[in-house]
């Protein structure tokens, strides 16, 4: 009789557990309750993330964010800030995730979760024509006579500090700031994301800007978020679907190959 009672009790507890709805993690729960997905981005890393003359956030990362919010059935809100402030914003729950051409690195991955890579890029160099010949390869940068600009708290900064440590390094808060320094002759070269360098050289070819012909490093780009099992699983499955359907490839062609959207940039 006692064993029968224990068995029945266990079955009752098990049935109650199975009947309970799966609870969302803190981030997914916040998104669904607010009906809003908050994405952190620099809004200044074309073609991944850029801000138009009208103040609209566009780019590959922006399109992925919009598709994600639509699939969730919620509104989308972009929070734009300097690249170096994105991870602190995520850690303090000011944003739900980061989609801003962010490279997955072991150091970053110790603090936040990454889903991806959803695209692979690499380091590129950007310089005016007169300087480009001497700086065509990374080893040509490693000299005290060269002044390099890189985005603060980016893998470009790490690249410069590690592989071209002899060069003078200037850290900027945005790509726009670096381009301005380049045009004013205060720096010799910009180290940045390969796609950004290629796009910028195309935009300013009339001013003699030239970009490196191929990436110098391997840079897997990921979506950063806090540790929330349900959200991580949802984003993983969403990205698998986006890639499998061919939509991610279409987005890549739209943004990484240039196009009329370039005229919308300031």
C-alpha positions in Angstrom: 0.0 0.0 0.0 2.8 2.4 0.9 4.7 1.8 -2.3 1.5 2.3 -4.3 0.9 5.6 -2.6 4.5 6.8 -3.3 4.2 5.8 -6.9 0.9 7.6 -7.4 2.3 10.7 -5.7 5.3 10.7 -8.0 3.0 10.4 -11.0 1.0 13.3 -9.8 4.1 15.5 -9.3 5.4 14.5 -12.8 2.1 15.3 -14.4 2.0 18.7 -12.7 5.6 19.5 -14.0 4.7 18.5 -17.5 1.6 20.6 -17.4 3.4 23.7 -16.4 4.3 26.0 -19.3 8.0 26.5 -20.1 9.0 29.8 -18.5 11.0 32.3 -20.6 14.4 33.4 -19.4 14.8 37.0 -18.1 15.6 38.6 -21.4 13.0 36.8 -23.5 10.5 37.4 -20.8 11.3 41.1 -20.9 11.0 41.3 -24.7 7.6 39.6 -24.8 6.2 41.6 -21.9 7.2 44.9 -23.4 6.4 43.8 -26.9 9.7 45.2 -28.0 13.1 43.9 -29.0 15.9 46.4 -28.1 19.0 46.0 -30.3 22.3 47.8 -29.6 24.2 49.0 -32.6 26.8 51.6 -33.4 24.8 52.7 -36.5 28.1 53.8 -37.9 29.7 50.6 -39.4 28.4 50.4 -43.0 27.5 48.1 -44.6 26.7 46.2 -41.4 25.1 49.1 -39.6 24.7 52.7 -40.8 22.6 55.8 -40.2 21.0 57.6 -43.2 20.6 61.3 -43.7 17.1 60.9 -42.3 18.4 59.2 -39.1 17.2 55.7 -40.1 19.3 52.7 -39.1 20.1 50.5 -42.2 22.5 47.7 -43.1 22.8 44.0 -43.0 22.6 43.9 -39.2 19.5 46.2 -39.3 17.7 43.9 -41.7 18.5 40.8 -39.6 17.2 42.7 -36.5 13.9 43.7 -38.3 13.4 40.1 -39.5 14.0 38.8 -36.0 11.5 41.3 -34.4 8.9 40.4 -37.0 9.3 36.7 -36.3 8.9 37.3 -32.6 5.8 39.4 -33.2 7.2 42.4 -31.4 8.3 46.0 -32.3 12.0 46.8 -32.9 13.9 49.5 -31.2 17.5 50.4 -32.1 19.8 52.0 -29.5 22.7 53.5 -31.2 25.9 54.3 -29.3 29.7 54.2 -29.8 31.0 50.6 -30.5 33.0 50.5 -27.3 29.9 51.1 -25.1 27.8 48.3 -26.6 29.0 45.4 -24.4 28.6 47.4 -21.2 25.1 48.3 -22.3 24.3 44.6 -22.8 25.7 43.6 -19.5 23.6 46.3 -17.7 20.4 45.2 -19.6 20.0 48.4 -21.5 19.8 46.4 -24.7 18.5 42.9 -25.3 21.2 42.0 -27.8 24.0 43.5 -30.0 24.0 43.3 -33.8 26.8 45.6 -34.9 29.4 43.7 -36.9 30.9 42.4 -33.6 33.6 39.8 -33.9 33.3 36.7 -31.7 36.4 36.6 -29.5 37.3 34.4 -26.5 37.6 37.4 -24.3 34.2 38.7 -25.2 32.7 35.3 -25.1 33.7 34.9 -21.4 31.3 37.7 -20.6 28.4 37.3 -23.0 26.9 34.6 -25.3 27.3 34.8 -29.0 25.1 33.2 -31.7 26.9 32.7 -35.0 28.9 33.4 -36.9 26.2 34.7 -39.2 28.9 36.2 -41.5 32.7 36.1 -41.7 34.8 39.2 -42.4 38.4 40.2 -41.6 40.6 43.2 -41.1 41.2 45.6 -43.9 43.2 48.7 -44.4 42.2 52.1 -45.9 44.6 54.8 -47.0 45.0 57.6 -49.5 46.6 56.6 -52.8 50.0 58.2 -52.0 50.4 56.0 -48.9 48.7 52.9 -50.1 51.7 51.4 -52.1 53.9 51.3 -49.0 51.1 50.1 -46.8 49.7 47.4 -49.1 50.7 44.6 -46.7 50.3 44.5 -43.0 54.1 44.3 -42.4 54.4 47.7 -44.1 52.5 49.3 -41.3 54.8 48.2 -38.5 57.0 51.2 -38.3 57.2 54.3 -36.0 56.8 56.5 -39.1 53.2 55.3 -39.6 50.2 56.6 -37.7 47.2 54.2 -37.6 43.6 54.7 -36.5 41.4 52.0 -35.1 38.0 51.8 -33.4 38.3 51.8 -29.6 37.6 48.4 -27.9 37.5 46.7 -31.3 39.4 43.8 -32.7 41.1 46.4 -35.0 42.6 47.9 -31.9 43.9 44.5 -30.8 45.2 43.9 -34.3 47.1 47.1 -34.3 48.5 46.6 -30.8 49.6 43.1 -31.5 50.7 42.9 -35.1 51.8 46.5 -35.9 52.9 47.5 -32.4 55.7 49.8 -33.7 53.2 52.1 -35.4 51.6 55.0 -33.6 48.0 54.2 -32.7 45.2 56.6 -32.4 41.9 55.2 -31.1 38.6 56.7 -32.3 35.0 56.4 -31.1 33.6 56.1 -34.6 34.6 55.3 -38.2 33.5 58.9 -39.2 36.1 60.3 -36.8 38.8 58.1 -38.3 37.9 59.1 -41.9 38.0 62.8 -40.9 41.6 62.3 -39.5 42.6 60.5 -42.7 41.3 63.3 -44.9 43.1 65.9 -42.7 46.4 64.0 -43.0 46.6 63.4 -39.3 46.8 59.6 -39.8 48.3 57.4 -42.6 45.9 54.5 -42.5 42.7 53.1 -41.0 42.6 49.5 -39.8 38.9 48.4 -39.8 36.5 45.8 -41.0 37.3 44.7 -44.5 33.8 45.4 -45.9 33.8 48.8 -44.4 37.2 49.6 -46.0 36.0 48.4 -49.4 32.7 50.3 -49.2 34.5 53.5 -48.0 37.1 53.3 -50.8 34.2 53.0 -53.3 32.3 56.0 -51.8 35.4 58.3 -51.7 37.2 57.1 -54.8 37.2 60.7 -56.1 39.3 61.6 -53.1 41.9 58.9 -53.8 41.0 56.4 -51.1 42.2 52.9 -51.7 41.4 49.7 -49.7 43.3 46.5 -49.3 42.3 43.8 -51.8 41.6 41.0 -49.4 41.0 40.5 -45.6 44.1 40.2 -43.4 42.4 38.2 -40.7 39.5 35.8 -40.0 36.7 37.6 -38.2 33.6 35.6 -37.4 30.7 38.0 -36.7 28.1 37.1 -34.0 25.0 38.2 -32.3 25.8 39.0 -28.6 23.3 38.5 -25.8 23.0 37.7 -22.1 22.7 34.2 -20.9 19.1 33.2 -21.5 18.7 29.7 -22.7 15.3 30.2 -24.4 16.4 33.4 -26.2 19.7 31.8 -27.3 17.9 28.7 -28.6 15.3 30.9 -30.4 17.9 33.0 -32.1 20.0 30.0 -33.1 16.9 28.4 -34.8 15.9 31.7 -36.4 19.3 32.2 -37.9 19.3 28.6 -39.2 16.0 29.2 -40.9 17.1 32.6 -42.3 20.2 31.0 -43.8 18.5 27.8 -45.0 15.8 29.8 -46.8 18.4 31.8 -48.7 17.2 35.1 -47.2 20.5 35.8 -45.3 22.4 35.3 -48.6 20.0 37.8 -50.3 20.6 40.3 -47.5 24.3 39.9 -47.9 24.1 40.7 -51.7 22.0 43.7 -51.0 24.4 45.3 -48.5 27.9 43.9 -49.1 28.0 44.5 -52.8 27.1 48.2 -52.6 24.0 49.7 -54.2 21.7 52.8 -54.3 21.4 52.8 -50.5 24.9 54.3 -50.4 23.4 57.6 -51.6 21.3 57.7 -48.4 24.4 58.0 -46.2 25.5 61.4 -45.0 
